[in-house]
Amino acid sequence: MFGASDSHPDIRWPSGFAPDQAHGFCQAQAVVHAPPATAFSLLSGVERWPEWVPEVGEVRAGALSGGFLVRFHGHRFEICLGERVPHSRLGWSGIGAGVQLYQA
């Protein structure tokens, strides 16, 4: 059977976070009218997320190569970078009060 994990073959899901293993799965897509390097730069600039991601209220960031804190949908998360392939893929894990998430 074709599952949500199959529709994202390039994402390297951490154990337990693949769409068919997780308690919930949400998918969103956007078309960015810019070169991949520009889009990747926006995603990598976590300190500026509150400017363009409505659900992000606060970011306390260091370099993206390390961890950072983010307030997302009113919940505080400690974020750890999972994968970074410049101009191609970015994934991170977040741990908050009773919630764990992975975004890629």
Summary of the structure (lengths in Angstrom):
residues: 104
radius of gyration: 13.9
end to end distance: 22.9
largest distance: 41.7
contacts: 225
relative contact order: 0.17
helix: 19%
strand: 33%
